[in-house]
Structures are given as C-alpha cells and as structure tokens.
Amino acid sequence: MIKYQLVCDGEHEFEGWFGDSTAFKQQSGSGMLQCPVCGSADVRRALMAPNLASPKTRAKAGNTMPPAPDASPSGADGSNQDMPAGAGTTRLGPTRPGLAHPGSAPPGTVPGSPSRGPVAGLSPDAARKMAALVTEMRSLQTKIQKECRDVGDQFAEEARKIHYGEAEAEGIYGQATPEEREALDEEGIAIVEMPWLPKDN
C-alpha cells in the first residue's frame, strides 16, 4: 500500500491509500477519486516530503524486517498487491467514522454509516468498489491481528527496540502519536500507517 497526500481544485488537502501508483492513476483518470470536503473529482497528488534513510539504516532494516504480509487482491484487475514491510503497523483509528462490513448497506450508501443514506456523488458502482475496499482492509487487519503482536500505545518504544536490536525482530502493531511517528521517521525506523476499521457489528 502507498499513501499519497492529495489536493482538489478547491485546495482541500486529504490523504488516500492505493495499492500502487498505477492504482492511483487509474482511479484518478476514471473520476473515482473525489474530495471528501467538496466532492470535486479534480484531484491531484500534493507535494510530499520524501522519507529518506541513511545507507546504514537501510542495510539494517533489510536484515531485521519481518516479511510483508500477503494482502488480498486489491487492484481493479484482481492483481495481488503486497503491503510494504515495516517495523510495525500504526493503528490510527478509522479515517471515516462508521465504516462497517460491506453488504450491510444498500447500493449508493457508505456501508456502516449511521444514517446509511446516500453519499453525494457516490454511484452504485463506486459503492460496490468501496465495499470491496472495506472487505480487503478488514482482511488485512485480521491478518495483522493474527500474525503480529499488539503493543498498544507502546508502539514507538517497541519499534525502537526492534530497530536497534534490543528485541527480536517481529511484526508489531499499535498506536503512536503524530510526534512519535515523526521521531521514528527521523530515526530511519520504517513503519506503515494504516487506518484501523472499527469492529463489524
């Protein structure tokens, strides 16, 4: 998965997650991407600061990172998109409150939304694609929960221990504050931020 900072023609900034850069181009070109603030389909990538690591931390990261978990097919073409390997996964909480398991809401609605009413500009096809994305995210979330250790709010501390060889390399997930995530990035500790969906009711 790759995270892009996006901006619409109304200069509203937001982030989007994609299987790869090709998936972003396909969704952008087809008009599937819309600004969550104003609904504009004129969306482009915003300028982002690169994540740079020194040769020493890249070499060490290559030796201590657990294998990337397999993801369910996430491309529109059904191709298998693997999540990048990292020292852990940061659970950030849902980015859109109320998302639940797809299939529980009629077409043209956001699955699990409290009102289950239509979302402006969301076609039945887009609703099906959103439901498929939610299914894939739930599958990945379940895989992370089964194969990695939940370290809760001790994520930054545990990621450092693994990175500096003070603890055995393993997959971990938990919560980190924006300040902790920034500090980990400055230390060259690779993490993957992932929106965490609430439990399906």
DRENPA-3360 file (N, C-alpha, C; in nm, 2 decimals, always signed):
BEGIN
1 = MIKYQLVC = +0.09/-0.12/+0.00/+0.00/+0.00/+0.00/+0.09/+0.12/+0.00 ~ +0.04/+0.23/-0.06/+0.11/+0.36/-0.07/+0.01/+0.47/-0.03 ~ +0.06/+0.56/+0.05/-0.02/+0.67/+0.10/+0.02/+0.80/+0.02 ~ -0.07/+0.87/-0.04/-0.05/+0.99/-0.11/-0.12/+1.10/-0.04 ~ -0.06/+1.22/-0.03/-0.13/+1.34/+0.01/-0.19/+1.39/-0.12 ~ -0.32/+1.42/-0.11/-0.40/+1.47/-0.23/-0.45/+1.60/-0.21 ~ -0.48/+1.67/-0.31/-0.54/+1.81/-0.31/-0.64/+1.82/-0.42 ~ -0.75/+1.88/-0.40/-0.85/+1.91/-0.50/-0.84/+2.05/-0.56;
9 = DGEHEFEG = -0.91/+2.08/-0.66/-0.90/+2.21/-0.73/-0.95/+2.32/-0.63 ~ -1.02/+2.28/-0.52/-1.06/+2.38/-0.42/-0.96/+2.39/-0.31 ~ -0.84/+2.33/-0.33/-0.73/+2.33/-0.24/-0.76/+2.26/-0.10 ~ -0.85/+2.17/-0.10/-0.87/+2.09/+0.02/-0.77/+1.98/+0.02 ~ -0.70/+1.96/+0.12/-0.60/+1.85/+0.13/-0.65/+1.73/+0.21 ~ -0.62/+1.61/+0.16/-0.66/+1.49/+0.23/-0.56/+1.38/+0.18 ~ -0.57/+1.26/+0.25/-0.48/+1.15/+0.21/-0.56/+1.04/+0.15 ~ -0.49/+0.96/+0.07/-0.55/+0.84/+0.00/-0.46/+0.73/+0.01;
17 = WFGDSTAF = -0.51/+0.61/+0.02/-0.43/+0.49/+0.02/-0.45/+0.41/-0.11 ~ -0.35/+0.36/-0.17/-0.36/+0.29/-0.30/-0.26/+0.17/-0.30 ~ -0.30/+0.07/-0.38/-0.22/-0.05/-0.39/-0.08/-0.01/-0.45 ~ -0.08/+0.08/-0.54/+0.05/+0.12/-0.60/+0.02/+0.25/-0.68 ~ +0.12/+0.31/-0.75/+0.10/+0.44/-0.82/+0.01/+0.42/-0.94 ~ +0.01/+0.30/-1.00/-0.08/+0.27/-1.11/-0.23/+0.27/-1.07 ~ -0.25/+0.22/-0.95/-0.39/+0.22/-0.90/-0.44/+0.37/-0.88 ~ -0.35/+0.45/-0.83/-0.38/+0.59/-0.81/-0.42/+0.65/-0.95;
25 = KQQSGSGM = -0.33/+0.63/-1.05/-0.35/+0.69/-1.18/-0.49/+0.64/-1.24 ~ -0.52/+0.51/-1.23/-0.64/+0.46/-1.28/-0.76/+0.52/-1.21 ~ -0.76/+0.53/-1.08/-0.87/+0.59/-1.01/-0.89/+0.73/-1.04 ~ -0.77/+0.80/-1.05/-0.78/+0.95/-1.08/-0.83/+0.97/-1.22 ~ -0.78/+0.89/-1.31/-0.82/+0.91/-1.45/-0.97/+0.87/-1.47 ~ -1.02/+0.78/-1.40/-1.16/+0.74/-1.42/-1.26/+0.83/-1.34 ~ -1.21/+0.92/-1.26/-1.30/+1.01/-1.18/-1.35/+0.95/-1.05 ~ -1.29/+0.83/-1.01/-1.33/+0.77/-0.89/-1.29/+0.85/-0.77;
33 = LQCPVCGS = -1.18/+0.92/-0.77/-1.14/+1.00/-0.66/-1.22/+1.13/-0.65 ~ -1.27/+1.15/-0.53/-1.34/+1.27/-0.50/-1.30/+1.33/-0.37 ~ -1.29/+1.47/-0.37/-1.26/+1.54/-0.24/-1.37/+1.51/-0.14 ~ -1.33/+1.47/-0.02/-1.43/+1.44/+0.09/-1.49/+1.57/+0.14 ~ -1.43/+1.68/+0.11/-1.49/+1.81/+0.16/-1.59/+1.86/+0.07 ~ -1.55/+1.88/-0.06/-1.64/+1.94/-0.16/-1.69/+1.85/-0.27 ~ -1.64/+1.73/-0.28/-1.69/+1.64/-0.38/-1.63/+1.65/-0.52 ~ -1.53/+1.74/-0.53/-1.47/+1.76/-0.66/-1.39/+1.64/-0.71;
41 = ADVRRALM = -1.41/+1.61/-0.83/-1.33/+1.49/-0.89/-1.20/+1.54/-0.95 ~ -1.17/+1.67/-0.94/-1.04/+1.72/-1.00/-0.94/+1.71/-0.88 ~ -0.88/+1.59/-0.87/-0.79/+1.56/-0.76/-0.65/+1.53/-0.81 ~ -0.55/+1.58/-0.75/-0.41/+1.56/-0.79/-0.33/+1.53/-0.66 ~ -0.21/+1.47/-0.68/-0.12/+1.45/-0.57/-0.06/+1.58/-0.53 ~ -0.05/+1.60/-0.39/+0.01/+1.72/-0.34/+0.16/+1.69/-0.32 ~ +0.24/+1.80/-0.30/+0.38/+1.78/-0.28/+0.40/+1.72/-0.14 ~ +0.49/+1.62/-0.14/+0.51/+1.54/-0.01/+0.66/+1.54/+0.01;
49 = APNLASPK = +0.70/+1.54/+0.14/+0.84/+1.53/+0.18/+0.88/+1.38/+0.17 ~ +0.99/+1.35/+0.11/+1.03/+1.21/+0.10/+1.08/+1.15/+0.23 ~ +1.07/+1.02/+0.24/+1.11/+0.95/+0.36/+1.25/+0.90/+0.32 ~ +1.36/+0.96/+0.37/+1.49/+0.92/+0.34/+1.56/+0.85/+0.46 ~ +1.63/+0.75/+0.43/+1.70/+0.67/+0.53/+1.85/+0.67/+0.49 ~ +1.94/+0.66/+0.59/+2.08/+0.65/+0.56/+2.11/+0.51/+0.51 ~ +2.22/+0.49/+0.44/+2.26/+0.36/+0.39/+2.27/+0.26/+0.51 ~ +2.32/+0.31/+0.63/+2.33/+0.22/+0.74/+2.19/+0.17/+0.79;
57 = TRAKAGNT = +2.09/+0.26/+0.80/+1.96/+0.22/+0.85/+1.89/+0.13/+0.74 ~ +1.91/+0.16/+0.61/+1.85/+0.08/+0.51/+1.91/-0.06/+0.51 ~ +2.04/-0.08/+0.53/+2.10/-0.21/+0.54/+2.05/-0.28/+0.66 ~ +2.04/-0.22/+0.77/+1.99/-0.28/+0.89/+1.85/-0.32/+0.88 ~ +1.77/-0.23/+0.82/+1.62/-0.26/+0.80/+1.60/-0.38/+0.72 ~ +1.69/-0.39/+0.62/+1.68/-0.51/+0.53/+1.70/-0.64/+0.60 ~ +1.78/-0.64/+0.71/+1.81/-0.76/+0.78/+1.71/-0.79/+0.90 ~ +1.64/-0.69/+0.94/+1.56/-0.71/+1.06/+1.41/-0.70/+1.04;
65 = MPPAPDAS = +1.37/-0.67/+0.92/+1.23/-0.65/+0.90/+1.16/-0.79/+0.87 ~ +1.04/-0.81/+0.93/+0.96/-0.93/+0.91/+0.91/-0.93/+0.77 ~ +0.88/-1.04/+0.71/+0.83/-1.04/+0.57/+0.69/-0.97/+0.57 ~ +0.67/-0.91/+0.45/+0.54/-0.83/+0.43/+0.43/-0.93/+0.43 ~ +0.32/-0.89/+0.50/+0.20/-0.98/+0.49/+0.14/-0.98/+0.36 ~ +0.08/-1.10/+0.32/+0.02/-1.11/+0.19/-0.12/-1.03/+0.20 ~ -0.15/-0.96/+0.10/-0.28/-0.89/+0.10/-0.37/-0.96/+0.00 ~ -0.50/-0.94/+0.02/-0.59/-1.00/-0.07/-0.58/-0.92/-0.20;
73 = PSGADGSN = -0.62/-0.97/-0.31/-0.61/-0.89/-0.44/-0.68/-0.76/-0.42 ~ -0.61/-0.65/-0.45/-0.67/-0.52/-0.42/-0.68/-0.43/-0.54 ~ -0.62/-0.47/-0.65/-0.63/-0.39/-0.77/-0.76/-0.42/-0.84 ~ -0.80/-0.33/-0.93/-0.92/-0.34/-1.01/-0.91/-0.46/-1.10 ~ -0.78/-0.50/-1.13/-0.76/-0.61/-1.22/-0.75/-0.74/-1.14 ~ -0.76/-0.73/-1.01/-0.75/-0.85/-0.93/-0.61/-0.89/-0.90 ~ -0.51/-0.81/-0.93/-0.37/-0.84/-0.90/-0.35/-0.84/-0.75 ~ -0.25/-0.91/-0.71/-0.21/-0.92/-0.57/-0.12/-0.80/-0.53;
81 = QDMPAGAG = -0.16/-0.72/-0.44/-0.08/-0.60/-0.40/-0.03/-0.63/-0.26 ~ +0.10/-0.64/-0.24/+0.15/-0.67/-0.11/+0.18/-0.54/-0.03 ~ +0.15/-0.54/+0.10/+0.18/-0.43/+0.19/+0.33/-0.42/+0.21 ~ +0.39/-0.30/+0.21/+0.53/-0.29/+0.23/+0.57/-0.34/+0.37 ~ +0.69/-0.40/+0.38/+0.74/-0.45/+0.51/+0.77/-0.33/+0.59 ~ +0.76/-0.34/+0.72/+0.80/-0.23/+0.81/+0.82/-0.29/+0.95 ~ +0.87/-0.20/+1.04/+0.90/-0.25/+1.17/+0.76/-0.27/+1.25 ~ +0.66/-0.21/+1.19/+0.53/-0.23/+1.26/+0.42/-0.16/+1.18;
89 = TTRLGPTR = +0.30/-0.17/+1.23/+0.19/-0.10/+1.17/+0.13/-0.01/+1.28 ~ +0.11/+0.11/+1.24/+0.05/+0.20/+1.34/-0.10/+0.20/+1.32 ~ -0.17/+0.17/+1.43/-0.32/+0.18/+1.43/-0.36/+0.32/+1.45 ~ -0.42/+0.38/+1.36/-0.46/+0.52/+1.37/-0.60/+0.55/+1.41 ~ -0.68/+0.44/+1.39/-0.83/+0.46/+1.41/-0.89/+0.49/+1.27 ~ -1.02/+0.48/+1.26/-1.09/+0.49/+1.14/-1.07/+0.63/+1.08 ~ -1.05/+0.65/+0.95/-1.04/+0.78/+0.89/-1.18/+0.83/+0.86 ~ -1.28/+0.74/+0.84/-1.42/+0.78/+0.82/-1.50/+0.71/+0.92;
97 = PGLAHPGS = -1.55/+0.78/+1.02/-1.63/+0.71/+1.13/-1.74/+0.63/+1.07 ~ -1.77/+0.51/+1.12/-1.89/+0.44/+1.09/-1.87/+0.34/+0.98 ~ -1.75/+0.32/+0.92/-1.74/+0.22/+0.81/-1.75/+0.08/+0.88 ~ -1.83/+0.00/+0.81/-1.85/-0.13/+0.87/-1.84/-0.23/+0.75 ~ -1.88/-0.36/+0.78/-1.86/-0.46/+0.68/-1.95/-0.43/+0.56 ~ -1.90/-0.44/+0.44/-1.98/-0.42/+0.32/-2.09/-0.53/+0.31 ~ -2.20/-0.49/+0.24/-2.31/-0.58/+0.22/-2.42/-0.55/+0.32 ~ -2.39/-0.47/+0.42/-2.49/-0.43/+0.52/-2.56/-0.31/+0.49;
105 = APPGTVPG = -2.53/-0.25/+0.37/-2.59/-0.12/+0.33/-2.64/-0.13/+0.19 ~ -2.74/-0.07/+0.15/-2.79/-0.07/+0.01/-2.69/+0.00/-0.08 ~ -2.70/-0.03/-0.21/-2.61/+0.04/-0.31/-2.63/+0.19/-0.30 ~ -2.52/+0.26/-0.32/-2.52/+0.41/-0.32/-2.50/+0.47/-0.18 ~ -2.48/+0.38/-0.08/-2.46/+0.43/+0.06/-2.32/+0.39/+0.10 ~ -2.27/+0.45/+0.21/-2.15/+0.41/+0.27/-2.18/+0.30/+0.36 ~ -2.12/+0.18/+0.34/-2.15/+0.06/+0.43/-2.12/+0.10/+0.58 ~ -2.22/+0.08/+0.67/-2.20/+0.10/+0.81/-2.22/+0.24/+0.85;
113 = SPSRGPVA = -2.25/+0.33/+0.76/-2.27/+0.47/+0.80/-2.39/+0.48/+0.89 ~ -2.39/+0.57/+0.99/-2.50/+0.57/+1.08/-2.64/+0.60/+1.01 ~ -2.64/+0.69/+0.92/-2.77/+0.72/+0.85/-2.79/+0.62/+0.74 ~ -2.69/+0.55/+0.69/-2.69/+0.47/+0.57/-2.76/+0.54/+0.45 ~ -2.75/+0.67/+0.45/-2.80/+0.74/+0.34/-2.70/+0.76/+0.23 ~ -2.75/+0.80/+0.11/-2.65/+0.81/+0.00/-2.54/+0.92/+0.03 ~ -2.43/+0.89/-0.02/-2.32/+0.99/-0.02/-2.32/+1.07/-0.14 ~ -2.30/+1.20/-0.14/-2.31/+1.28/-0.25/-2.21/+1.23/-0.36;
121 = GLSPDAAR = -2.27/+1.21/-0.48/-2.19/+1.17/-0.59/-2.15/+1.02/-0.60 ~ -2.19/+0.94/-0.50/-2.15/+0.80/-0.50/-2.24/+0.71/-0.58 ~ -2.19/+0.66/-0.69/-2.27/+0.58/-0.78/-2.28/+0.44/-0.72 ~ -2.38/+0.36/-0.76/-2.38/+0.22/-0.72/-2.25/+0.14/-0.74 ~ -2.19/+0.17/-0.86/-2.06/+0.11/-0.89/-1.95/+0.15/-0.79 ~ -1.95/+0.28/-0.76/-1.85/+0.33/-0.66/-1.88/+0.27/-0.52 ~ -2.01/+0.25/-0.49/-2.04/+0.19/-0.36/-1.99/+0.05/-0.35 ~ -2.01/-0.03/-0.46/-1.96/-0.16/-0.47/-1.81/-0.17/-0.45;
129 = KMAALVTE = -1.74/-0.07/-0.52/-1.59/-0.07/-0.51/-1.55/-0.03/-0.36 ~ -1.62/+0.06/-0.30/-1.59/+0.10/-0.16/-1.61/-0.02/-0.07 ~ -1.72/-0.10/-0.09/-1.75/-0.22/-0.01/-1.64/-0.32/-0.03 ~ -1.59/-0.34/-0.15/-1.48/-0.43/-0.18/-1.35/-0.38/-0.11 ~ -1.32/-0.25/-0.11/-1.21/-0.20/-0.04/-1.22/-0.22/+0.11 ~ -1.34/-0.20/+0.17/-1.36/-0.23/+0.31/-1.33/-0.37/+0.34 ~ -1.38/-0.46/+0.26/-1.36/-0.61/+0.28/-1.21/-0.64/+0.28 ~ -1.13/-0.58/+0.18/-0.99/-0.60/+0.17/-0.92/-0.55/+0.30;
137 = MRSLQTKI = -0.96/-0.43/+0.34/-0.90/-0.37/+0.46/-0.92/-0.46/+0.58 ~ -1.05/-0.51/+0.59/-1.08/-0.60/+0.71/-0.99/-0.72/+0.70 ~ -0.97/-0.78/+0.58/-0.89/-0.90/+0.57/-0.75/-0.87/+0.61 ~ -0.69/-0.76/+0.57/-0.56/-0.73/+0.60/-0.55/-0.70/+0.75 ~ -0.65/-0.63/+0.81/-0.65/-0.60/+0.95/-0.65/-0.73/+1.03 ~ -0.73/-0.83/+0.99/-0.74/-0.96/+1.05/-0.61/-1.03/+1.05 ~ -0.54/-1.03/+0.93/-0.41/-1.09/+0.91/-0.31/-1.03/+1.01 ~ -0.31/-0.90/+1.02/-0.22/-0.83/+1.11/-0.24/-0.87/+1.25;
145 = QKECRDVG = -0.37/-0.88/+1.29/-0.40/-0.92/+1.43/-0.36/-1.06/+1.46 ~ -0.37/-1.15/+1.36/-0.33/-1.29/+1.38/-0.18/-1.31/+1.38 ~ -0.10/-1.23/+1.30/+0.04/-1.26/+1.28/+0.13/-1.16/+1.35 ~ +0.08/-1.05/+1.40/+0.16/-0.95/+1.47/+0.12/-0.93/+1.61 ~ +0.20/-0.88/+1.69/+0.17/-0.85/+1.83/+0.12/-0.71/+1.85 ~ +0.01/-0.70/+1.93/-0.05/-0.57/+1.96/+0.03/-0.51/+2.08 ~ +0.10/-0.40/+2.06/+0.18/-0.34/+2.16/+0.11/-0.21/+2.22 ~ -0.01/-0.19/+2.17/-0.09/-0.07/+2.22/-0.01/+0.06/+2.20;
153 = DQFAEEAR = -0.02/+0.14/+2.31/+0.05/+0.27/+2.30/+0.20/+0.27/+2.32 ~ +0.25/+0.15/+2.34/+0.40/+0.13/+2.35/+0.46/+0.11/+2.21 ~ +0.39/+0.14/+2.10/+0.44/+0.11/+1.97/+0.58/+0.17/+1.94 ~ +0.59/+0.30/+1.97/+0.72/+0.37/+1.93/+0.83/+0.31/+2.01 ~ +0.81/+0.28/+2.14/+0.92/+0.22/+2.22/+0.96/+0.08/+2.17 ~ +0.85/+0.00/+2.14/+0.88/-0.14/+2.09/+0.95/-0.14/+1.95 ~ +0.90/-0.04/+1.86/+0.96/-0.03/+1.73/+1.11/+0.00/+1.74 ~ +1.14/+0.09/+1.83/+1.29/+0.13/+1.86/+1.37/+0.01/+1.90;
161 = KIHYGEAE = +1.31/-0.07/+2.00/+1.38/-0.19/+2.05/+1.41/-0.28/+1.93 ~ +1.32/-0.31/+1.85/+1.34/-0.40/+1.74/+1.44/-0.34/+1.64 ~ +1.43/-0.21/+1.61/+1.52/-0.15/+1.51/+1.66/-0.15/+1.56 ~ +1.68/-0.12/+1.69/+1.82/-0.12/+1.74/+1.87/-0.25/+1.79 ~ +1.80/-0.36/+1.77/+1.85/-0.49/+1.80/+1.83/-0.53/+1.95 ~ +1.76/-0.45/+2.02/+1.74/-0.48/+2.17/+1.62/-0.58/+2.19 ~ +1.55/-0.61/+2.09/+1.44/-0.71/+2.09/+1.44/-0.79/+1.96 ~ +1.39/-0.91/+1.97/+1.38/-0.99/+1.85/+1.29/-0.93/+1.74;
169 = AEGIYGQA = +1.33/-0.94/+1.62/+1.25/-0.88/+1.51/+1.12/-0.96/+1.50 ~ +1.01/-0.89/+1.50/+0.88/-0.94/+1.48/+0.79/-0.83/+1.43 ~ +0.67/-0.88/+1.38/+0.57/-0.78/+1.34/+0.49/-0.73/+1.46 ~ +0.48/-0.60/+1.47/+0.40/-0.54/+1.58/+0.30/-0.44/+1.52 ~ +0.20/-0.41/+1.60/+0.11/-0.30/+1.56/+0.06/-0.24/+1.69 ~ +0.02/-0.11/+1.68/-0.03/-0.04/+1.79/-0.06/+0.10/+1.76 ~ -0.06/+0.19/+1.86/-0.09/+0.33/+1.83/+0.04/+0.41/+1.86 ~ +0.05/+0.52/+1.78/+0.16/+0.62/+1.80/+0.10/+0.76/+1.78;
177 = TPEEREAL = +0.15/+0.85/+1.85/+0.11/+0.99/+1.83/+0.18/+1.05/+1.71 ~ +0.13/+1.16/+1.65/+0.20/+1.22/+1.54/+0.34/+1.25/+1.57 ~ +0.37/+1.29/+1.70/+0.51/+1.33/+1.73/+0.59/+1.20/+1.74 ~ +0.54/+1.09/+1.79/+0.62/+0.97/+1.79/+0.64/+0.92/+1.65 ~ +0.54/+0.92/+1.56/+0.56/+0.88/+1.42/+0.67/+0.96/+1.36 ~ +0.67/+1.10/+1.38/+0.77/+1.18/+1.32/+0.91/+1.15/+1.38 ~ +0.92/+1.12/+1.51/+1.05/+1.09/+1.56/+1.10/+0.96/+1.51 ~ +1.01/+0.86/+1.49/+1.05/+0.73/+1.43/+1.11/+0.75/+1.29;
185 = DEEGIAIV = +1.04/+0.83/+1.22/+1.08/+0.86/+1.08/+1.22/+0.93/+1.08 ~ +1.24/+1.02/+1.17/+1.37/+1.09/+1.17/+1.48/+0.99/+1.21 ~ +1.45/+0.89/+1.29/+1.55/+0.79/+1.32/+1.57/+0.68/+1.21 ~ +1.49/+0.69/+1.11/+1.50/+0.60/+1.00/+1.43/+0.47/+1.03 ~ +1.34/+0.47/+1.12/+1.26/+0.35/+1.15/+1.14/+0.34/+1.06 ~ +1.13/+0.24/+0.98/+1.02/+0.23/+0.88/+0.90/+0.17/+0.95 ~ +0.79/+0.25/+0.93/+0.66/+0.20/+0.98/+0.56/+0.22/+0.87 ~ +0.44/+0.15/+0.88/+0.33/+0.17/+0.79/+0.21/+0.22/+0.87;
193 = EMPWLPKD = +0.16/+0.33/+0.82/+0.04/+0.38/+0.89/-0.08/+0.32/+0.81 ~ -0.18/+0.28/+0.89/-0.30/+0.21/+0.83/-0.42/+0.26/+0.90 ~ -0.52/+0.30/+0.83/-0.65/+0.33/+0.90/-0.70/+0.20/+0.96 ~ -0.75/+0.21/+1.08/-0.80/+0.09/+1.15/-0.95/+0.09/+1.16 ~ -1.02/+0.00/+1.10/-1.16/-0.01/+1.09/-1.22/-0.05/+1.23 ~ -1.33/+0.00/+1.27/-1.40/-0.05/+1.39/-1.45/-0.19/+1.37 ~ -1.47/-0.26/+1.48/-1.53/-0.40/+1.47/-1.66/-0.40/+1.39 ~ -1.68/-0.50/+1.31/-1.80/-0.52/+1.24/-1.91/-0.57/+1.33;
201 = N = -2.02/-0.50/+1.33/-2.14/-0.54/+1.42/-2.23/-0.63/+1.34;
% end
